[in-house]
Amino acid sequence: MSGNCYVPDPHPPLAPVRPGAVMTQAEIEAMSFEDALAELERIVRQLEEGRGRLDDAIAAYERGTALRRHCEAKLRDAQAKVERLTLSSDGTVTAEPADPATGAPVG
């Protein structure tokens, strides 16, 4: 038996979002919060595992940063839409928009 045998690359490249393509900012902005978060979690797992080459890891990190910003913006938008329910002294319940920074009623 000869000493030649196939040894697979222990560091396969990071999987692209789709083969041969880089996710654009417009594509990220079109993603739902849930889809962006799932993609971000996938990227984090791959980076933590140390799979892939340095250039691929840097590109994945940059894509992850854009996804993180997108998720944060989606959360801020959702928070701004949340209404604060208040109960007046006469027992009337009203909904008032909440200040995203403090949670206090606006106005």
Secondary structure, DSSP 8 states (H G I E B T S, - for coil): --S------SS-----SBTTB---HHHHHTS-HHHHHHHHHHHHHHHHHT-S-HHHHHHHHHHHHHHHHHHHHHHHHHHHH-EEEEE-TTS-EEEEEB-TTT--B--
